[in-house]
Amino acid sequence: MSIVYVRFTDETHTAINGVFGSPQDPEYWDNLGELEDDDPRYLAYMNPPPDYLSINSAALLQATQLAVAQKTALTNRISTLNDAIELEMATPEEVAELPVRTLQLKQWKTYAILLGRVTTQSGWYTVVEWPAQPAEGMDLTVSAVSPETV
């Protein structure tokens, strides 16, 4: 074990707000102290608890953006399939695709609604029960722009 030179947040010496490599001048710095490196106050300063609010807010934002992108892509595809059917231009594959895409859209809408309720959970933001993400949807990795036009 070694000695650690610290500055506490106040005169109670319950929390640390700075660590020094050597002893400091008490006339310049207030609330100085020396601890062993296994002191719980030092360990808490060196290993702060996770920022669950930031972590889970970022996860929620990412999941919500994916849900919006899937709903948009599926809505656009369903619209195109409906146009092809209405204009009697649909291939048998497109006719078969429509109910699949319609079901997928319903699943992504449900997921988006459940994501919107995550922050109302009693454990938000430290304990979160995430809704199950739909297994299938549109392939969002395919560009709608052809390479020749870029």
C-alpha positions as CSV (number, residue, x, y, z in Angstrom):
1,M,0.0,0.0,0.0
2,S,1.1,3.5,-0.7
3,I,0.2,7.0,0.5
4,V,-2.0,9.2,-1.7
5,Y,-2.1,12.9,-1.3
6,V,-5.6,14.3,-1.8
7,R,-7.8,17.4,-1.5
8,F,-11.2,16.8,-0.1
9,T,-14.3,18.6,-1.2
10,D,-14.8,20.1,2.3
11,E,-13.8,19.9,5.9
12,T,-15.8,16.7,6.5
13,H,-13.2,14.8,4.4
14,T,-15.9,12.4,3.1
15,A,-15.3,12.9,-0.6
16,I,-12.2,13.7,-2.7
17,N,-12.1,16.3,-5.5
18,G,-8.4,16.1,-6.4
19,V,-5.3,13.9,-6.1
20,F,-1.7,15.1,-6.0
21,G,1.6,13.4,-6.7
22,S,3.3,14.9,-3.7
23,P,2.4,16.8,-0.5
24,Q,1.0,20.3,-1.2
25,D,1.2,23.6,0.7
26,P,-1.8,23.8,3.1
27,E,-1.6,27.6,3.0
28,Y,-2.4,27.4,-0.8
29,W,-4.7,24.4,-0.8
30,D,-7.5,23.8,1.8
31,N,-8.9,20.4,3.0
32,L,-5.7,18.5,2.2
33,G,-5.2,14.9,3.5
34,E,-3.2,11.7,3.1
35,L,-4.8,8.4,2.5
36,E,-3.7,4.8,1.8
37,D,-4.5,3.8,-1.7
38,D,-7.0,1.2,-0.5
39,D,-9.1,3.8,1.4
40,P,-12.8,3.6,0.2
41,R,-12.9,7.4,-0.4
42,Y,-9.9,7.1,-2.7
43,L,-11.3,4.0,-4.5
44,A,-14.6,5.8,-5.0
45,Y,-12.8,8.8,-6.5
46,M,-10.8,6.7,-8.9
47,N,-13.7,4.4,-9.9
48,P,-16.8,6.6,-10.0
49,P,-20.1,4.8,-10.6
50,P,-21.4,4.6,-14.1
51,D,-23.4,7.5,-15.4
52,Y,-26.5,5.5,-16.0
53,L,-28.6,8.4,-17.2
54,S,-26.1,9.2,-20.0
55,I,-25.6,5.5,-20.9
56,N,-29.3,4.6,-21.0
57,S,-30.4,7.9,-22.6
58,A,-27.9,7.2,-25.5
59,A,-29.2,3.6,-25.8
60,L,-32.8,4.9,-25.9
61,L,-31.9,7.5,-28.6
62,Q,-30.1,4.9,-30.7
63,A,-33.0,2.4,-30.4
64,T,-35.6,5.2,-31.2
65,Q,-33.6,6.3,-34.3
66,L,-33.5,2.7,-35.5
67,A,-37.3,2.3,-35.0
68,V,-38.0,5.6,-36.9
69,A,-35.7,4.5,-39.7
70,Q,-37.4,1.1,-39.9
71,K,-40.9,2.5,-39.8
72,T,-40.0,5.0,-42.6
73,A,-38.4,2.4,-44.8
74,L,-41.2,-0.1,-44.3
75,T,-43.9,2.6,-44.9
76,N,-42.2,3.6,-48.1
77,R,-41.8,0.0,-49.3
78,I,-45.5,-0.8,-48.5
79,S,-46.5,2.3,-50.4
80,T,-44.6,1.2,-53.4
81,L,-46.0,-2.3,-53.2
82,N,-49.6,-1.0,-52.9
83,D,-48.9,1.3,-55.9
84,A,-47.7,-1.7,-58.0
85,I,-50.8,-3.7,-56.9
86,E,-53.2,-0.9,-57.6
87,L,-51.7,-0.3,-61.1
88,E,-51.8,-4.0,-61.8
89,M,-48.0,-4.0,-62.2
90,A,-47.1,-6.2,-59.2
91,T,-45.1,-9.3,-59.6
92,P,-46.1,-12.4,-57.7
93,E,-43.1,-11.8,-55.4
94,E,-44.3,-8.2,-54.6
95,V,-47.8,-9.4,-53.9
96,A,-46.4,-12.0,-51.5
97,E,-44.1,-9.4,-49.9
98,L,-46.9,-7.0,-48.9
99,P,-48.3,-8.9,-45.9
100,V,-44.8,-9.6,-44.7
101,R,-43.8,-5.9,-44.7
102,T,-47.2,-4.9,-43.2
103,L,-46.6,-7.3,-40.3
104,Q,-43.0,-6.0,-39.9
105,L,-44.3,-2.4,-39.8
106,K,-46.8,-3.3,-37.1
107,Q,-44.0,-4.8,-35.0
108,W,-41.7,-1.8,-35.4
109,K,-44.6,0.6,-34.5
110,T,-45.3,-1.5,-31.4
111,Y,-41.6,-1.4,-30.5
112,A,-41.5,2.4,-31.0
113,I,-44.5,2.8,-28.6
114,L,-42.8,0.6,-26.0
115,L,-39.6,2.6,-26.3
116,G,-41.6,5.8,-25.7
117,R,-42.6,4.3,-22.3
118,V,-39.2,3.3,-21.1
119,T,-38.6,6.6,-19.3
120,T,-41.8,6.1,-17.3
121,Q,-40.6,2.9,-15.7
122,S,-40.1,3.1,-12.0
123,G,-36.4,2.2,-12.3
124,W,-35.6,4.6,-15.1
125,Y,-32.6,5.3,-15.6
126,T,-30.6,3.0,-13.4
127,V,-32.6,-0.2,-14.1
128,V,-34.3,-0.4,-17.5
129,E,-36.4,-3.2,-19.0
130,W,-35.9,-2.8,-22.7
131,P,-38.6,-4.0,-25.1
132,A,-37.7,-6.7,-27.5
133,Q,-36.5,-5.3,-30.8
134,P,-38.2,-6.8,-33.8
135,A,-36.0,-9.5,-35.5
136,E,-36.7,-8.4,-39.0
137,G,-37.3,-5.3,-41.0
138,M,-35.8,-3.5,-44.0
139,D,-32.1,-3.7,-44.8
140,L,-31.0,-0.2,-43.9
141,T,-27.5,-0.8,-45.0
142,V,-28.4,-0.7,-48.7
143,S,-28.1,2.8,-50.3
144,A,-30.9,4.1,-52.4
145,V,-28.4,6.0,-54.5
146,S,-26.8,4.1,-57.4
147,P,-23.0,4.2,-57.5
148,E,-23.2,5.8,-61.0
149,T,-25.0,8.9,-59.7
150,V,-22.6,9.6,-56.8
